[in-house]
Amino acid sequence: MSSEQGSVIVRIAAQRPNNTCSGAVLCYNFRLMTDQRLKILSRRFIDYVNTFRDSSGELIPMLQLKLTHTKRVVQNARRIMQGERWQGPSLLEGELCALLHDIGRFSQFTEFGTFRDSESVDHALRGVEIIQKLDILEGVPAPAAQRIIESVQWHNKKALPAEMESSAAALAHLVRDADKLDIFKVMIEAVKDGSIETNPEITWGLSIKGAPNPEVVNAVIKGKPVDYSQIHALSDFILIQVGWVINGFHYRTALQITGERKVVEFHHKYLNTLTASPAIDLCCDAAYTALRSV
């Protein structure tokens, strides 16, 4: 854990005595959660996003992309939770984690013009700061709110800390899996509609053509995390996604969804238009093997 990550202090507004609320503050028990109350919490997120709209009420394309991404990550999380048979309060916590996971992206892109954390800020830590500053989780019981905060903080890291409490880790894994599922979709749509070239920030402005970095290939085949500093070309960027299929999902349901959506088949075909490297077939064959295991 870096000093920056370790220095984040989770500050959650405590419930008022006797479960009473004042003004617009929403207090509730997760076991008594209703769809209406979830809508109120979701409204806080939307109200924040709306501050980035221009005078005509529009978001710039890259921020609209992130809002659409967030909505689909929520949908993915719901499907994973259903497949894994989650019940009770965990369902609500999981949906809130998915909703808030990328809240830091909006100010990140506005300030720095990039989604690349290494060239701007850690968007997960930025998200934690925003959630705390705006009291997005005001009224949520402290233990649940802390789990949500931790899932946001750790959703973009290579691995979760070994000491992370199990229920918080379950939520973080949920967000990480649901996020990956939509990143697949964003990539596929960007290739199909041509925005991968017209909006190069989607893929960090990487060179479209070129063979993959052998270090990336080696990590992918072995099912190990890739150091993002090793990403030099678009083929590296896409092979990381192929690597998620090999050893990047926590929940079996997420891997099943990946197979249903024919992600590897699409990525394999597209990679072969970028490079003639034999490493492409090696990596994709390993991903096909992983899919057959479910």
PyMOL commands that set and color helices and strands:
alter all, ss='L'
color gray80, all
select helices_A, chain A and resi 3-6+17-19+30-32+35-50+61-83+89-100+105-112+117-119+123-133+142-154+166-193+195-198+200-203+214-221+228-230+234-247+252-260+263-274+279-292
alter helices_A, ss='H'
color red, helices_A
deselect
rebuild
show_as cartoon
